[in-house]
Amino acid sequence: MTFFFTISLLILTAATIHVVAAIGSASTVAVVYGTGTICGIIANEPTQRVECYQNGLKLDISVSPNVSFESISGGKTFFCGLRSGGFSLHCWDTRALFNPKRIYLNYNVSLTDLAVGVDHVCAREVSSGIARCWRGNRGSPFSSPGDGLKFSKITSGNGFSCGILMNSSKVVCWGYNEISVEIQTQFGNLSMSNLVAGDSHVCGLTKTGFLVCKGTGQLDVPTSSAFEFSGLTSGRGFGCGIQRRNGLVQCGGSGDNNRVKDVSFETIVAGLDFICGLTTRNLTIICWGNAFTSDVPVPMVIPGPCVKSSCNCGTYLNSETLCYGSGNICKPCQTELPIPVPLTPVPSRGSEPSKGINKLSMAFLIVGSIGAFVGICSVLYCLWQWKCGFWLCRINSSVQPTVANDAIAPPPLRSFSLRHNSSRRLSRQRSGSSSSKQAEKTQSFSFSELADASNNFSIENRIGSGSFGVVYRGKLRDGREVAIKRGENDSLEKKAKKFQEKETAFESELALLSRLHHKHLVGLIGFCQENDERLLVYEYMTNGSLHDHLHNTNNIEKGSSELNSWKMRITIGLDAARGIHYLHNYAVPPIIHRDIKSSNILLDANWTARVSDFGLSLMGPESDQQFMSTTVVGTVGYIDPEYYVLNVLTPKSDVYGLGVVLLELLTGRKAVFRNREDRTGPMGVVEYAGPRISTGDLRSVLDTRVGVPEIHEVEAVELMAYTALNCVNLEGKERPNMTDIVANLEKALTLCENSHGSLSSTTISLPSD
């Protein structure tokens, strides 16, 4: 996300500057402003150790002890880290070779909410809520507020700390700096959900989601709407926040965020005249401002603490890998948000805020999704117990998303304005009957039959992979060519978990495909269910996947001539759109695919595109305006950012995935790729193509293998490009539905055969405001 995620700890500063960090729990990034030190908790290693970088010394520093930490926080000349589990607290002086000093050890009382001020440290006991403090610069330890006060949050500034009381949500402050009394008085009876402290002020979110700041000194921060920000940081003369809906940084005052205006962040922290942030794209640290002009050479950083307990609100994508198998990284829950007024339409970007933008709508989605999720889980559990008719939906999200070879964490999120003269929303048509009313019988195969058909599942017959297994080419005894998907068998320690995942995906795909029949969906022929074996048998798609034709090295070298015409590429995009349109509009109940990508678009002997792999699909809501809550699954580069952030799924999530596929067809680039032209790191095709298309420079991103569009193709390609651009809008409400997309691509195909003028005279179907 992000928007974003409230996963960061409060990073605090000194008397000369104001610094706060992302609002929420512990942080995995710290800034020690007095020595120009930036530290992070490293991901994808056996221990979640701390590594630091001092810009002035140009040194990389691996901090001892080499053990796992869950959070870090920095002051003026030192920073502290809380060991995983919260039973031990270490601090390091960044002026003295980073020698560690343990200031707390208790295996019976765990700590959380680590908060480092200019010269003192505080943390909160997990079980009791009592705040404990250490260090100080006046010859005696910094005072604790006493055991009589129980806190839900604490934060530390210059000579003072503040906390939110558990029972009343009121603010209480303490310390030797007299500003603590003034800050507490100014907060008065405000009910707060979060706090972060700076030099002589404290900012936070009220229970109603508004940003307020109390204390002395001028803090220039972005204007706050309800529940707009999930993170906040400020430096000398500027303030920046992370927008909850998209993770982009918004600054007020003199904060310069031009370098990262299109980058989404998990958390941001500030130094004297610079800001550092943990990027959502690849979990690396970027700093910008006067003191830094390049990325910080610290390895990938975890976005939150690795925990072994279950996560109530879902886990981050690939968190098992990030934690090196030692746990998961939990997404923060949004249960503190009250239910706001009903949703109001969100106008187009650039319209006046007074004309209906209501940021409470996002909070409504979050709260509503919790209730929806509970209800859906109850129903599905009963159906699972009933075991009748394969009416099982995919709700187990523990399967890690499939990731292409060049894939990384989700790319930066972007949204673009679509230039058009007119827009209209086509009416949605629903069929009065559906093939789902009576599922046709699928053929039951024995395991030995399918083993014989695939030459005992030989490597030579392997043609790909799906949501729960490997796909093999086979030939049945009656001569039919088929594709056989076989659930993978794992080691004993993983067998029980993997079998449940395989079983769920198998039943989901069998339940859905046995009742779906459409020329742009891959047809299911039969299945096999013997002992631990789960296999599905499909129609064989002679020409493989769209992904292979666009990105496979051999196909690139050969030119894959069938796809090297704009008419064919538009046709393939239209075929895929028609398949998804059927799922959204004619299946009863509607189906959300959740994993639309070019490798799931297959091509039959006639080069007709068909949507495949329904192992992650869910029976969805009845309209685009409804939503359901479910943990995120999918493939990096194609995942809807709104779904990724809020765990709120709508049919518009498939629209985003299709938009990425359309951009692949236009550019020939992978969803996530390494840009060799300017030698930059991995980037998304949305990030790459979006700005150029939106500024009218479409030709610079078109796939050179197809060539420059002919006169009669120019308008068609432009229409496809602008449709794709609108599909990948950041917010689902700004994307077209599948009826609109099909209509646009049908127009594009017609234009490709017979041009009727310029783009300005062509009607483009878009969401109505």
Secondary structure, 3 states (H helix, E strand, C coil): CCCCCCCCCCECCCCCCCCCCCCCCCCCEEEEHHHCEEEEEECCCCCCCEEEEECCCCEEEECCCCCCEEEEEECCCEEEEEECCCCEEEEEECCCCCCEEEEEECCCCCEEEEEECCCEEEEEECCCCCEEEEECCCCCCCCCCCCCCCEEEEEECCCEEEEEECCCCCEEEEECCCHHHHHHHHHCCCCEEEEEECCCEEEEEECCCCEEEEECCCCCCCCCCCCCEEEEEEECCEEEEEECCCCEEEEEECCCCHHHCCCEEEEEEECCCEEEEEECCCCCEEEEECCCCCECCCCCECCCCEECCCCCCCECCCHHHHCCCCCEEECCCCCCCCCCCCCCCCCCCCCCHHHCCCCHHHHHHHHHHHHHHHHHHHHHHHHHHHCCCCCCCCCCCCCCCCCCCCCCCCCCCCCCCCCCCCEECCCCCCCCCCHHHCCCCCEECCHHHHHHHCCCCCHHHEEEECCCEEEEEEECCCCCEEEEEEECCCCHHHHHHHHHHHHHHHHHHHHHHCCCCCCCECCEEEEEEECCEEEEEEECCCCCEHHHHHHCHHHHHHCCHHHCCHHHHHHHHHHHHHHHHHHHHCCCCCEECCCCCHHHEEECCCCCEEECCCCCCEECCCCCCCCEECCCCCCCCCCCHHHHHHCEECCHHHHHHHHHHHHHHHHCCCCEEECCCCCCCEEEHHHHHHHHHHCCCHHHHCCCCCCCCCCCCHHHHHHHHHHHHHHCCCCHHHCCCHHHHHHHHHHHHHHHHCCCCCHHHCCEECCCC
